[in-house]
Amino acid sequence: MYPWQWTPADGEAFIVHLRSGSKPIQLSTARSYEVVIELFVEYLLDRRYGWVETCQERFGLSPQVIFHEVTLFFTRWSTKAIPGVGL
């Protein structure tokens, strides 16, 4: 799946997958991935560029915001993962 096909649950699953397993990524890396994906989706959603219509025509889907403040991995887990560290 491409980011323009993702739902918030897909975005969270992607980050959780990267944070688990034998070589999990660091929280800072997870956050940077979220930021890059957020910026890409913001670009897709900006009506000045026509990507919403293009995605709808080509794929039958419109891009949507993937990471909301509630779903951001960093926001949800950083204070639990690093004792004494707040946002």
All heavy atoms as an XYZ file, in Angstrom:
720
protein
N       0.835     -1.186      0.000
C       0.000      0.000      0.000
C       0.880      1.249      0.000
O       1.942      1.268      0.598
C      -0.888      0.022      1.240
C      -1.976     -1.017      1.234
S      -2.997     -0.989      2.734
C      -3.779      0.581      2.597
N       0.386      2.279     -0.640
C       1.069      3.569     -0.667
C       0.478      4.479      0.405
O      -0.670      4.289      0.810
C       0.906      4.218     -2.044
C       1.567      3.418     -3.126
C       0.819      2.610     -3.977
C       2.948      3.479     -3.307
C       1.437      1.879     -4.977
C       3.568      2.750     -4.299
C       2.809      1.952     -5.135
O       3.419      1.216     -6.122
N       1.237      5.478      0.860
C       0.712      6.352      1.920
C      -0.643      6.995      1.593
O      -1.427      7.239      2.497
C       1.813      7.409      2.083
C       3.054      6.678      1.728
C       2.639      5.764      0.591
N      -0.925      7.255      0.341
C      -2.219      7.872      0.019
C      -3.358      6.871      0.164
O      -4.517      7.228      0.115
C      -2.238      8.505     -1.369
C      -1.937      7.563     -2.489
C      -2.810      6.705     -3.115
C      -0.684      7.387     -3.128
N      -2.169      6.002     -4.082
C      -0.847      6.405     -4.126
C       0.571      7.965     -2.966
C       0.186      5.991     -4.948
C       1.599      7.552     -3.787
C       1.403      6.579     -4.761
N      -3.044      5.604      0.374
C      -4.061      4.582      0.588
C      -4.214      4.258      2.076
O      -5.133      3.539      2.452
C      -3.669      3.291     -0.145
C      -3.600      3.448     -1.644
C      -2.998      2.211     -2.299
O      -1.911      1.783     -1.937
N      -3.712      1.651     -3.248
N      -3.334      4.744      2.914
C      -3.322      4.399      4.323
C      -4.444      5.067      5.097
O      -4.881      6.169      4.779
C      -2.017      4.824      4.957
C      -0.829      4.004      4.605
C      -0.768      2.976      3.709
C       0.482      4.151      5.128
N       0.505      2.491      3.651
C       1.290      3.190      4.510
C       1.052      5.014      6.052
C       2.642      3.055      4.796
C       2.400      4.885      6.338
C       3.176      3.907      5.721
N      -4.837      4.410      6.157
C      -5.715      4.982      7.167
C      -4.833      5.277      8.383
O      -3.681      4.831      8.440
C      -6.810      3.981      7.572
O      -6.182      2.847      8.202
C      -7.629      3.518      6.369
N      -5.342      5.984      9.378
C      -4.554      6.187     10.592
C      -4.091      4.854     11.218
O      -2.967      4.753     11.706
C      -5.500      6.950     11.514
C      -6.339      7.752     10.560
C      -6.565      6.806      9.389
N      -4.934      3.833     11.160
C      -4.553      2.526     11.712
C      -3.366      1.931     10.953
O      -2.484      1.314     11.554
C      -5.742      1.570     11.681
N      -3.320      2.119      9.633
C      -2.197      1.627      8.831
C      -0.905      2.349      9.193
O       0.160      1.731      9.292
C      -2.469      1.803      7.334
C      -3.643      0.988      6.836
O      -3.790     -0.171      7.270
O      -4.406      1.518      6.002
N      -0.989      3.658      9.397
C       0.191      4.428      9.776
C       0.730      3.989     11.117
O       1.939      3.797     11.289
N      -0.163      3.788     12.062
C       0.266      3.341     13.385
C       0.861      1.936     13.306
O       1.891      1.655     13.919
C      -0.895      3.369     14.373
C      -0.458      2.997     15.765
C      -1.552      3.158     16.809
O      -2.646      3.631     16.483
O      -1.274      2.818     17.968
N       0.241      1.053     12.528
C       0.753     -0.313     12.383
C       2.152     -0.305     11.765
O       3.016     -1.104     12.163
C      -0.201     -1.147     11.537
N       2.383      0.586     10.806
C       3.699      0.704     10.176
C       4.762      1.070     11.212
O       5.811      0.434     11.296
C       3.634      1.762      9.063
C       4.958      2.090      8.452
C       5.631      1.176      7.659
C       5.530      3.334      8.648
C       6.856      1.486      7.087
C       6.760      3.661      8.077
C       7.418      2.730      7.289
N       4.477      2.073     12.034
C       5.443      2.515     13.045
C       5.629      1.440     14.119
O       6.762      1.155     14.528
C       5.009      3.861     13.669
C       4.979      4.963     12.603
C       5.911      4.237     14.840
C       6.307      5.261     11.939
N       4.547      0.822     14.568
C       4.655     -0.235     15.569
C       5.504     -1.387     15.027
O       6.349     -1.936     15.735
C       3.258     -0.727     16.018
C       3.345     -2.016     16.818
C       2.557      0.362     16.817
N       5.301     -1.740     13.766
C       6.100     -2.800     13.139
C       7.590     -2.442     13.167
O       8.431     -3.288     13.489
C       5.631     -3.026     11.701
C       6.526     -3.918     10.907
N       6.563     -5.285     11.083
C       7.433     -3.626      9.956
C       7.467     -5.797     10.265
N       8.003     -4.822      9.563
N       7.906     -1.199     12.827
C       9.299     -0.775     12.815
C       9.908     -0.707     14.210
O      11.118     -0.832     14.377
C       9.438      0.590     12.130
C       9.097      0.629     10.643
C       9.175      2.057     10.130
C      10.006     -0.276      9.847
N       9.071     -0.495     15.223
C       9.549     -0.390     16.604
C       9.645     -1.748     17.291
O      10.061     -1.834     18.434
C       8.613      0.508     17.423
C       8.697      1.969     17.113
C       9.869      2.653     17.749
N       9.820      2.519     19.202
C      10.901      2.398     19.964
N      12.090      2.392     19.432
N      10.777      2.290     21.269
N       9.240     -2.811     16.613
C       9.272     -4.133     17.227
C      10.262     -5.027     16.476
O      10.916     -4.590     15.536
C       7.862     -4.750     17.213
O       7.404     -4.878     15.885
N      10.355     -6.247     16.879
C      11.240     -7.195     16.221
C      12.647     -7.177     16.781
O      12.921     -6.568     17.813
N      13.553     -7.822     16.084
C      14.918     -7.981     16.589
C      15.749     -6.708     16.483
O      16.720     -6.543     17.220
C      15.615     -9.118     15.845
O      15.702     -8.824     14.466
N      15.410     -5.810     15.576
C      16.155     -4.553     15.418
C      15.187     -3.371     15.361
O      15.005     -2.746     14.312
C      17.002     -4.582     14.149
C      18.147     -5.562     14.212
C      19.054     -5.401     13.023
C      20.246     -6.326     13.163
N      21.222     -6.091     12.116
N      14.556     -3.041     16.481
C      13.584     -1.945     16.469
C      14.265     -0.589     16.266
O      15.381     -0.375     16.705
C      12.941     -2.027     17.851
C      13.948     -2.708     18.705
C      14.704     -3.642     17.804
N      13.559      0.286     15.575
C      14.081      1.637     15.382
C      13.907      2.435     16.665
O      13.066      2.115     17.508
C      13.400      2.350     14.189
C      11.894      2.519     14.434
C      13.673      1.619     12.885
C      11.195      3.375     13.392
N      14.693      3.471     16.816
C      14.626      4.347     17.985
C      13.382      5.241     17.886
O      12.836      5.461     16.804
C      15.879      5.221     18.057
C      17.149      4.436     18.246
C      17.189      3.739     19.594
O      16.842      4.304     20.624
N      17.616      2.484     19.583
N      12.964      5.778     19.032
C      11.817      6.690     19.042
C      12.048      7.894     18.139
O      11.128      8.336     17.438
C      11.532      7.172     20.471
C      10.823      6.184     21.376
C      10.767      6.731     22.796
C       9.435      5.895     20.859
N      13.261      8.430     18.137
C      13.541      9.597     17.302
C      13.402      9.251     15.821
O      12.918     10.064     15.037
C      14.941     10.142     17.583
O      15.922      9.146     17.348
N      13.785      8.056     15.442
C      13.632      7.618     14.052
C      12.154      7.445     13.717
O      11.703      7.868     12.646
C      14.398      6.310     13.809
O      15.770      6.504     14.146
C      14.283      5.854     12.366
N      11.401      6.843     14.638
C       9.959      6.676     14.421
C       9.294      8.033     14.220
O       8.480      8.218     13.313
C       9.327      5.938     15.596
N       9.663      8.985     15.055
C       9.074     10.326     14.941
C       9.455     10.975     13.623
O       8.623     11.608     12.972
C       9.506     11.197     16.125
C       8.936     12.590     16.071
C       7.419     12.575     16.130
N       6.929     13.937     16.014
C       5.889     14.298     15.291
N       5.198     13.401     14.620
N       5.517     15.549     15.236
N      10.702     10.809     13.194
C      11.106     11.421     11.926
C      10.344     10.788     10.760
O       9.968     11.488      9.819
C      12.616     11.337     11.715
O      13.033     10.006     11.530
N      10.084      9.491     10.815
C       9.283      8.838      9.775
C       7.868      9.411      9.767
O       7.291      9.672      8.709
C       9.220      7.336      9.996
C      10.478      6.571      9.663
C      11.669      7.203      9.324
C      10.492      5.187      9.696
C      12.816      6.494      9.037
C      11.641      4.459      9.399
C      12.790      5.122      9.071
O      13.924      4.407      8.775
N       7.296      9.587     10.962
C       5.951     10.162     11.041
C       5.921     11.565     10.431
O       4.996     11.901      9.683
C       5.475     10.221     12.489
C       5.164      8.874     13.080
C       4.815      8.942     14.554
O       5.119      9.938     15.224
O       4.225      7.960     15.038
N       6.928     12.363     10.730
C       6.975     13.730     10.212
C       7.079     13.723      8.687
O       6.373     14.473      8.004
C       8.137     14.526     10.854
C       8.373     15.838     10.133
C       7.856     14.766     12.322
N       7.940     12.879      8.144
C       8.097     12.815      6.690
C       6.783     12.391      6.030
O       6.358     12.983      5.030
C       9.244     11.856      6.302
C       9.235     11.553      4.823
C      10.584     12.446      6.718
N       6.127     11.391      6.599
C       4.849     10.937      6.046
C       3.799     12.035      6.171
O       3.034     12.288      5.233
C       4.394      9.626      6.718
C       5.362      8.496      6.325
C       2.962      9.281      6.337
C       5.205      7.232      7.143
N       3.765     12.712      7.318
C       2.819     13.826      7.506
C       3.026     14.913      6.449
O       2.063     15.416      5.868
C       3.005     14.471      8.881
C       2.433     13.702     10.030
C       2.681     14.436     11.331
O       3.745     14.216     11.940
O       1.802     15.230     11.720
N       4.278     15.283      6.215
C       4.574     16.327      5.233
C       4.174     15.890      3.828
O       3.630     16.680      3.051
C       6.055     16.712      5.279
C       6.494     17.441      6.537
C       8.013     17.597      6.555
C       5.810     18.793      6.659
N       4.437     14.635      3.489
C       4.055     14.121      2.178
C       2.538     14.166      2.005
O       2.030     14.613      0.966
C       4.575     12.692      1.998
C       4.134     12.059      0.708
C       4.616     12.530     -0.505
C       3.245     11.011      0.708
C       4.206     11.957     -1.699
C       2.832     10.426     -0.475
C       3.314     10.890     -1.686
N       1.809     13.739      3.036
C       0.346     13.748      2.950
C      -0.187     15.175      2.900
O      -1.143     15.457      2.173
C      -0.283     12.920      4.097
C      -1.796     13.088      4.133
C       0.082     11.451      3.943
N       0.425     16.096      3.642
C       0.019     17.504      3.548
C       0.164     18.009      2.116
O      -0.697     18.723      1.608
C       0.852     18.372      4.484
C       0.407     18.328      5.914
C       1.227     19.271      6.787
O       1.669     20.330      6.296
O       1.427     18.933      7.968
N       1.261     17.636      1.471
C       1.471     17.997      0.067
C       0.375     17.394     -0.803
O      -0.212     18.079     -1.645
C       2.857     17.519     -0.379
C       3.081     17.543     -1.857
C       3.206     18.737     -2.552
C       3.189     16.363     -2.572
C       3.422     18.760     -3.914
C       3.408     16.367     -3.930
C       3.523     17.567     -4.607
O       3.729     17.575     -5.961
N       0.073     16.109     -0.599
C      -0.979     15.469     -1.382
C      -2.332     16.148     -1.195
O      -3.106     16.273     -2.140
C      -1.125     13.993     -0.991
C      -0.033     13.035     -1.407
C      -0.329     11.641     -0.858
C       0.126     12.988     -2.913
N      -2.611     16.579      0.029
C      -3.913     17.165      0.347
C      -4.027     18.638     -0.047
O      -5.134     19.175     -0.064
C      -4.207     17.012      1.842
C      -4.432     15.575      2.312
C      -4.535     15.528      3.835
C      -5.676     14.984      1.674
N      -2.923     19.275     -0.364
C      -2.950     20.683     -0.757
C      -3.590     20.803     -2.139
O      -3.049     20.334     -3.135
C      -1.526     21.243     -0.771
C      -1.489     22.750     -0.913
O      -2.312     23.300     -1.685
O      -0.634     23.370     -0.266
N      -4.747     21.414     -2.185
C      -5.530     21.512     -3.428
C      -4.793     22.228     -4.558
O      -5.114     22.052     -5.722
C      -6.862     22.228     -3.163
C      -7.770     21.488     -2.226
C      -8.527     20.446     -2.967
N      -9.408     19.730     -2.043
C     -10.061     18.655     -2.393
N      -9.959     18.183     -3.605
N     -10.811     18.029     -1.532
N      -3.776     22.994     -4.231
C      -3.034     23.709     -5.271
C      -2.317     22.770     -6.224
O      -2.004     23.141     -7.355
C      -2.021     24.670     -4.652
C      -2.665     25.813     -3.874
C      -1.642     26.659     -3.203
N      -0.999     25.892     -2.133
C      -0.029     26.351     -1.379
N       0.447     27.568     -1.566
N       0.477     25.619     -0.409
N      -2.048     21.540     -5.786
C      -1.274     20.619     -6.610
C      -2.120     19.589     -7.347
O      -1.599     18.882     -8.208
C      -0.214     19.923     -5.754
C       0.711     20.920     -5.103
C       0.640     21.183     -3.741
C       1.638     21.626     -5.859
C       1.477     22.109     -3.142
C       2.473     22.563     -5.275
C       2.385     22.791     -3.915
O       3.204     23.721     -3.328
N      -3.377     19.448     -6.995
C      -4.278     18.562     -7.737
C      -4.129     17.070     -7.455
O      -4.692     16.249     -8.180
N      -3.411     16.703     -6.399
C      -3.196     15.285     -6.139
C      -4.424     14.574     -5.582
O      -4.590     13.373     -5.800
C      -2.004     15.070     -5.211
C      -0.714     15.298     -5.922
C       0.173     16.305     -5.717
C      -0.171     14.513     -6.986
N       1.228     16.197     -6.581
C       1.046     15.102     -7.377
C      -0.597     13.373     -7.662
C       1.841     14.586     -8.400
C       0.194     12.860     -8.676
C       1.393     13.457     -9.035
N      -5.291     15.289     -4.883
C      -6.514     14.654     -4.372
C      -7.331     14.132     -5.550
O      -7.749     12.967     -5.575
C      -7.346     15.634     -3.510
C      -8.711     15.044     -3.177
C      -6.581     15.995     -2.247
N      -7.520     14.974     -6.545
C      -8.282     14.580     -7.724
C      -7.565     13.487     -8.510
O      -8.186     12.539     -8.993
C      -8.529     15.802     -8.621
C      -9.409     16.861     -7.994
C      -8.681     17.765     -7.001
O      -7.427     17.762     -6.964
O      -9.371     18.462     -6.245
N      -6.250     13.613     -8.641
C      -5.477     12.612     -9.384
C      -5.562     11.247     -8.715
O      -5.771     10.228     -9.390
C      -3.997     13.054     -9.508
O      -3.953     14.294    -10.212
C      -3.174     12.027    -10.248
N      -5.410     11.207     -7.399
C      -5.516      9.938     -6.674
C      -6.915      9.353     -6.810
O      -7.082      8.140     -6.984
C      -5.161     10.119     -5.201
S      -3.404     10.416     -4.900
N      -7.919     10.217     -6.734
C      -9.300      9.763     -6.875
C      -9.523      9.161     -8.259
O     -10.120      8.093     -8.392
C     -10.274     10.919     -6.617
C     -11.715     10.521     -6.606
C     -12.055      9.557     -5.488
O     -11.612      9.717     -4.371
N     -12.833      8.547     -5.786
N      -9.032      9.830     -9.295
C      -9.197      9.340    -10.669
C      -8.424      8.041    -10.911
O      -8.949      7.104    -11.507
C      -8.706     10.394    -11.662
C      -9.574     11.612    -11.758
C      -8.923     12.734    -12.570
O      -7.903     12.474    -13.256
O      -9.423     13.869    -12.497
N      -7.186      7.992    -10.478
C      -6.322      6.838    -10.783
C      -6.537      5.641     -9.863
O      -6.400      4.500    -10.301
C      -4.858      7.251    -10.719
C      -4.481      8.204    -11.814
C      -3.013      8.497    -11.789
N      -2.689      9.494    -12.802
C      -1.468      9.904    -13.062
N      -0.446      9.410    -12.388
N      -1.253     10.803    -13.991
N      -6.830      5.904     -8.598
C      -6.886      4.813     -7.627
C      -8.245      4.644     -6.963
O      -8.442      3.701     -6.205
C      -5.829      5.032     -6.529
C      -4.463      5.324     -7.070
C      -3.888      6.571     -6.905
C      -3.754      4.356     -7.772
C      -2.631      6.852     -7.415
C      -2.493      4.623     -8.288
C      -1.930      5.875     -8.108
N      -9.153      5.596     -7.208
C     -10.463      5.518     -6.574
C     -10.437      5.852     -5.099
O     -11.382      5.558     -4.370
N      -9.336      6.458     -4.647
C      -9.169      6.817     -3.242
C      -8.651      8.237     -3.132
O      -7.867      8.680     -3.968
C      -8.142      5.902     -2.562
C      -8.452      4.418     -2.517
C      -7.215      3.649     -2.112
C      -9.577      4.169     -1.531
N      -9.080      8.912     -2.091
C      -8.530     10.229     -1.793
C      -7.586     10.093     -0.612
O      -7.879      9.369      0.332
C      -9.648     11.216     -1.433
O     -10.470     11.435     -2.552
N      -6.456     10.794     -0.656
C      -5.552     10.740      0.488
C      -6.238     11.305      1.730
O      -7.142     12.132      1.633
C      -4.381     11.633      0.081
C      -4.625     12.078     -1.305
C      -5.985     11.682     -1.696
N      -5.812     10.841      2.885
C      -6.349     11.355      4.138
C      -5.213     11.547      5.133
O      -4.140     10.992      4.971
C      -7.396     10.402      4.714
C      -6.857      9.025      5.044
C      -7.908      8.143      5.681
O      -8.532      8.540      6.670
N      -8.108      6.967      5.133
N      -5.481     12.347      6.134
C      -4.495     12.563      7.190
C      -4.278     11.225      7.892
O      -5.227     10.536      8.251
C      -4.982     13.632      8.192
C      -4.026     13.754      9.350
C      -5.159     14.967      7.481
N      -3.020     10.845      8.048
C      -2.686      9.550      8.632
C      -2.371      9.681     10.111
O      -2.854      8.915     10.939
C      -1.492      8.920      7.889
C      -1.882      8.663      6.441
C      -1.042      7.634      8.571
C      -0.718      8.317      5.549
N      -1.528     10.630     10.449
C      -1.109     10.798     11.832
C      -1.778     12.033     12.419
O      -1.494     13.148     12.026
C       0.409     10.928     11.940
C       1.138      9.689     11.512
C       1.910      9.676     10.378
C       1.037      8.525     12.253
C       2.579      8.527      9.986
C       1.697      7.373     11.874
C       2.475      7.379     10.728
N      -2.681     11.789     13.354
C      -3.297     12.843     14.135
C      -2.525     12.901     15.442
O      -1.806     11.972     15.793
C      -4.765     12.528     14.421
C      -5.580     12.314     13.192
N      -6.135     13.352     12.485
C      -5.917     11.190     12.535
C      -6.786     12.869     11.449
N      -6.673     11.560     11.458
N      -2.708     13.937     16.199
C      -2.006     14.037     17.475
C      -2.271     12.810     18.348
O      -1.391     12.323     19.041
C      -2.418     15.305     18.214
C      -1.573     15.564     19.432
C      -1.845     16.910     20.041
O      -2.203     17.840     19.310
O      -1.689     17.009     21.263
N      -3.476     12.273     18.257
C      -3.847     11.113     19.068
C      -3.121      9.854     18.600
O      -2.812      8.981     19.394
C      -5.378     10.899     19.005
C      -5.789      9.628     19.726
C      -6.095     12.097     19.578
N      -2.818      9.748     17.312
C      -2.219      8.522     16.788
C      -0.708      8.573     16.645
O      -0.094      7.572     16.319
C      -2.817      8.169     15.410
O      -2.557      9.229     14.495
C      -4.292      7.874     15.498
N      -0.107      9.724     16.894
C       1.344      9.806     16.760
C       2.020      8.876     17.751
O       1.801      8.966     18.945
C       1.839     11.234     16.992
C       1.539     12.233     15.894
C       1.957     13.627     16.336
C       2.241     11.860     14.609
N       2.829      7.985     17.235
C       3.530      7.027     18.082
C       4.364      7.752     19.124
O       4.339      7.428     20.293
C       4.428      6.130     17.223
C       5.076      5.048     18.019
C       4.434      3.848     18.203
C       6.311      5.229     18.596
C       5.009      2.836     18.955
C       6.900      4.233     19.348
C       6.251      3.036     19.523
N       5.091      8.756     18.689
C       5.972      9.481     19.593
C       5.187     10.115     20.731
O       5.564     10.018     21.884
C       6.747     10.543     18.815
C       7.749     11.266     19.656
C       8.965     10.687     19.953
C       7.480     12.526     20.170
C       9.899     11.345     20.733
C       8.395     13.188     20.949
C       9.607     12.598     21.232
N       4.085     10.744     20.400
C       3.268     11.410     21.410
C       2.682     10.409     22.393
O       2.681     10.625     23.593
C       2.128     12.207     20.737
O       2.706     13.139     19.846
C       1.297     12.938     21.758
N       2.234      9.283     21.890
C       1.561      8.301     22.735
C       2.518      7.530     23.617
O       2.161      7.126     24.706
C       0.773      7.324     21.872
C      -0.420      7.983     21.226
C      -1.195      7.043     20.372
N      -1.553      5.858     21.136
C      -1.853      4.709     20.580
N      -1.825      4.570     19.285
N      -2.174      3.671     21.325
N       3.742      7.293     23.157
C       4.617      6.368     23.865
C       5.880      6.988     24.449
O       6.538      6.378     25.270
C       5.018      5.222     22.945
C       3.836      4.468     22.487
C       3.273      4.500     21.250
C       3.017      3.576     23.255
N       2.161      3.692     21.198
C       1.987      3.115     22.417
C       3.061      3.145     24.574
C       1.015      2.231     22.855
C       2.084      2.256     25.005
C       1.080      1.814     24.150
N       6.239      8.173     24.055
C       7.544      8.697     24.471
C       7.663      8.857     25.982
O       8.693      8.547     26.555
C       7.840     10.013     23.774
O       6.914     10.996     24.163
N       6.629      9.323     26.627
C       6.739      9.534     28.070
C       6.724      8.214     28.829
O       7.246      8.130     29.926
C       5.612     10.447     28.586
O       4.357      9.873     28.229
C       5.734     11.839     28.006
N       6.154      7.169     28.238
C       6.156      5.859     28.883
C       7.475      5.137     28.624
O       7.951      4.386     29.457
C       4.999      5.005     28.360
C       3.645      5.530     28.767
C       2.546      4.676     28.209
C       1.190      5.265     28.554
N       0.096      4.531     27.951
N       8.045      5.365     27.444
C       9.260      4.633     27.061
C      10.513      5.183     27.716
O      11.454      4.457     27.945
C       9.403      4.661     25.541
N      10.508      6.469     28.009
C      11.695      7.103     28.580
C      11.271      7.767     29.882
O      10.788      8.895     29.887
C      12.305      8.140     27.608
C      12.555      7.500     26.250
C      13.587      8.731     28.191
C      12.954      8.500     25.178
N      11.453      7.069     31.006
C      11.037      7.647     32.294
C      11.682      9.006     32.542
O      12.870      9.206     32.283
C      11.526      6.607     33.308
C      11.675      5.342     32.522
C      12.059      5.771     31.126
N      10.878      9.928     33.021
C      11.398     11.258     33.351
C      11.460     12.212     32.188
O      11.798     13.363     32.352
N      11.129     11.737     30.980
C      11.186     12.600     29.809
C       9.769     12.938     29.398
O       8.966     12.052     29.140
C      11.923     11.928     28.633
C      11.876     12.806     27.395
C      13.366     11.639     29.020
N       9.457     14.213     29.330
C       8.149     14.663     28.888
C       8.227     15.235     27.510
O       9.283     15.294     26.905
N       7.116     15.698     27.023
C       7.090     16.295     25.684
C       7.491     17.724     25.711
O       7.273     18.465     26.537
C       5.692     16.155     25.080
C       5.277     14.705     24.834
C       3.852     14.666     24.328
C       6.191     14.067     23.834
